[in-house]
């Protein structure tokens, strides 16, 4: 069947309108609400990676507070308090051993890759206090140098999972958190030893890992996020 000019016009018009409708649907967005503020607490274990070859397990608790710019981007502060431990190798004549009762505070930004997984990094300060340390060398004449109390710059790097339970409005409110953190220090205070390069191998920054389990609670003002439906 051959279409006349009028039929062709209406067919093209109908096709154009259908095409525009499909484009609008593909660009449609829905709105969702989220809480701006969040607080949390956690507890976990540390492992030291310093100039001493052996690590002993320590324990740390943390407090944190976050501000959510969007559901996917947040920034906040984290406070940690606990201990980090390490010792020299056995049967080496090296008597070094330490327990650092530390406190740290850091500003941390987080990028939430989806509703569960996030990564983050920041900067802060760690206050080191040696409550156990060996200073006397085997010959009891020389000593292992270092400071009993010191402050170092701190670079925390995070990766974790948070699972939230919604409140009566369906907005995420209470959460469970698993977090693995690498804490790099810029200084020699983490293990309390500041030996020269000629005496002991000392060619990398001191750092410690911290694995924690925690609870989160969201509250405060509401934010609105636009999410694509497709």
ABEGO torsion letter per residue (X at the ends): XBBBAAAAAAAAAAAAAAAAAAAAAAABBBBBBBBABBBBBBBBBBBBBBABABBBBBBBBBBBBBBBABAABBBBBBBBBEBBBBBBBBGAGBABBBBBBBBBBBBBBBBBABAABBBBBBBBBBBBBBABBBABBAAGABBBBEBABBBBBBBBBBBBBBBBBBBAAGBBABBBBBBBBBBBBBEAAAAGBBBBAAABBBABBBBBBBBBBBBBBBBEBBBBBBBBAX
